[in-house]
Amino acid sequence: MIRIGVDIGGTKMEIAALSGSGAEILRRRTDAPRGAYPDAIRALADAVLDAERAVGARCTVGIGTPGAVSAETGVLKNAYASVLNGMPLKRDLEKLLARELRFANDANCFALSEATDGAAQGAGVAFGVILGTGVGGGVVVDGRALAGVNAIAGEWGHNSLPWPAADELPGPRCGCGREGHIEAFLSGPALARDHRLVTGETLEPSQIVAGAESGDPGCDASLARYEERLARALASVINLLDPDVIVLGGGLSNAGRLYRNVPARWGRYVYSDTVTTPLLKARHGDASGVRGAARLW
C-alpha cells in the first residue's frame, strides 16, 4: 500500500508518498491552494492525482490542515488564514478524488509522524509542538493521534499563557481575536514583536536566535523571555498530560538552547518533586507534518 500525505500550510503545500514500510518515495512542495474555492480544491485534487501518476498506483490520501473538519457541520474550522476555511472541504474533495479521505489538524499529523518513527518513537504518550507562524499542539497515545469529540484535542496554543506576570497582562492579541494566548507569546511573529517592543530593533526570529548565539545582549534577553514563557506553557501540559516525551517542530525548534534552558526552567511550575520529561527536536523536521498526514491510514 502506498499512502499519500498532503500538508496544507498558509503559503506552501507539501505532498509525500510513503511505501508500506514507511519509506518516502516522493515528496513535492508547491504553493498552497489559493484563489476562489472551486479553483483551490481543483488544484488540490490535481496535485494528488499528479502524485499518484508519478508513483504509478492508486493511493490512500491523508490531509493535514490548520484547524479541523467540524464533526457537526462538515466544514473546515479554525484555519482562519486559508481560502478553505468555512468550506465543506472533505466532502468536496472526496467527490473530486472519488474516495474516502482522512483529515487531521497539522499539529496532530506532526505528532503522529514523530511518535511513529521520529524522535518520540516508542513513547506511549507524546506531545508534539509546532513553534512557527502559529503555535500548535498534538497528542498521540499508543500510536494514535487524538482528535477529541470537538476535533480540537491538542489546541494548546489557544489557551492563556499560564502564570502571567503583571507586565504580560492582558497580553497581545492572538490571530483568533482573543488576548494573552500562548500563540500570541510563542509564535515566530510574537518573538519578533516582543524583541521590537523592548529593543526597538526589527529582526526576524532566526536573526534573534543568531544574535543570541553570537552574544548580542538584547537578542539574548529576548530569547530568555521566550524560554521562560515556553517553560510555563509546557509545564501546564506536563501537569495535565504528563507525556513520556515532548517534541518541538517549526522554525523556532532550530534554536538549540531551548532544549537546555526550557527544562531547566519548567521544574518550578510542575506539580512534582522531579521532572524527567525529555524535550526533543523533531527527527523529520519540516517533513513531519506531511509524513503524519500519510500515516492517517
Disulfide bonds with the S-S distance in Angstrom:
none
